[in-house]
Amino acid sequence: MAEFARRSAETLASIREQGLLKEERELQGGQQPVIRVRGREVLNFCANNYLGLAGHLAIVRAARRGLERWGYGMASVRFICGTQEPHRELERKIAAFLSMDDAVLHSSCFDANAGVFEALLGESDAVISDKLNHASIIDGIRLCKAQRFVYEHLDMADLAKKLREAKSAQNILIATDGVFSMDADIAPLKEIRELADEHNAVLLIDDSHATGFFGPEGRGTPALHRVKAELLTSTLGKALGGASGGFIAAERDVAALLRQKSRPYLFSNSLAPPIVAASLKALELVEKGAKLRKRLMDNTRRFRKGMEQLGFTLKGGEHPIAPVMLGEELQARQMAEELLKEGIYVVAFSYPVVPRGQARIRVQLSAAHTTAQVEQCLSAFGKAGKKFHII
Ligand SMILES: Cc1ncc(COP(=O)(O)O)c(C=O)c1O
């Protein structure tokens, strides 16, 4: 045992020495645009709280009502005694919102992605995945027995090549994030769909960074590109209330099969009733959320324009993730520290999360930010950028 602990300590020390240790700052309160950290109020610009629903009063009330009406937890998986009426209602409403037949709730989108490939693909099948897909897609693919292919990020010529290599497979599945969260770039779904059709492949899109706020009426990247995917996975942990939970939306029989075969669905507890109740409310707010989405997009445009005028380089386009490119790891870390001193909470991302020499601060806008808060963030970036001679 002592040996085991010693080796763990060595690994940990090596992570620290490489400057890769992830520190957790404890918030002294709820998830809001203004948060309290170490006794100080700061503006939060790094949550996935796109529509500001994580701390929304209507959501908190819905969760409380759900708690009182349906109880705290299910103490069961879905097929034993863990399915309540609201679980099915939420699945039906998610499916209708995304124009799919049905949806299958999981404890997280990570679990949805961990379960979907192994449940649907066997040895005679093939899966083709974008190189920069989310970790949960990568892990889900590792768990299945299908032949695996990886295409270069967003590279359609390489995808076509991999499709040709996979042509003897019985089922071919292409998997892509709808929005890639590190660069805020969007998958070229029209081209991917065309290639899929040409090669008789099915398409899985993980739309965690789009559902509820991106694309027409917040219906995500398939609606934005006017394409249909056979499988859509997404999270309840970002725009849709920000608690936890995920789902796979699919055609009716595929969803029915997933209920029989997705291991995280079969062998992990049902989503807790207060989360289900609050997610139903979140979906209702999303469906009449034109104002929230406009506010989010206005904030995004204001921030991006302001940063470019200051002389910063940003990746991405219209998405509320605004990666501010800083290059050197140390510079990104120092900038984030300086910004915190200025009252802006943001996080620096460096290697191995992003390629070496492409360190960045990933700013995330929310509908809950006021114009004054966005301006305050811009002014802090301006000050810190000048201090470190970045602009
Ligand atoms: C693209 C993508 N897929 C899946 C997940 C996992 O979602 P969840 O938090 O519901 O497990 C995330 C969250 O970071 C994500 O960004």
The ligand as a Tripos MOL2 file, in Angstrom:
@<TRIPOS>MOLECULE
LIG
   16    16     1     0     0
SMALL
NO_CHARGES

@<TRIPOS>ATOM
      1 C1        -18.9410   18.1000  -26.1080 C.3       1 LIG1
      2 C2        -19.2190   17.5780  -24.7360 C.ar      1 LIG1
      3 N1        -19.7560   16.3570  -24.5920 N.ar      1 LIG1
      4 C3        -20.0180   15.8310  -23.3870 C.ar      1 LIG1
      5 C4        -19.7570   16.5440  -22.2280 C.ar      1 LIG1
      6 C5        -20.0710   15.9240  -20.9040 C.3       1 LIG1
      7 O1        -21.2810   16.4310  -20.4350 O.3       1 LIG1
      8 P1        -21.7610   16.0760  -18.9690 P.3       1 LIG1
      9 O2        -21.2260   17.1480  -18.0790 O.co2     1 LIG1
     10 O3        -23.2520   16.0620  -19.0570 O.co2     1 LIG1
     11 O4        -21.2280   14.7340  -18.6400 O.co2     1 LIG1
     12 C6        -19.2150   17.8210  -22.3160 C.ar      1 LIG1
     13 C7        -18.9130   18.5840  -21.0930 C.2       1 LIG1
     14 O5        -17.8710   19.1100  -20.8860 O.2       1 LIG1
     15 C8        -18.9420   18.3540  -23.5950 C.ar      1 LIG1
     16 O6        -18.3920   19.5690  -23.7300 O.3       1 LIG1
@<TRIPOS>BOND
     1     1     2 1
     2     2     3 ar
     3     2    15 ar
     4     3     4 ar
     5     4     5 ar
     6     5     6 1
     7     5    12 ar
     8     6     7 1
     9     7     8 1
    10     8     9 2
    11     8    10 1
    12     8    11 1
    13    12    13 1
    14    12    15 ar
    15    13    14 2
    16    15    16 1
@<TRIPOS>SUBSTRUCTURE
     1 LIG1         1 GROUP 0 **** ****
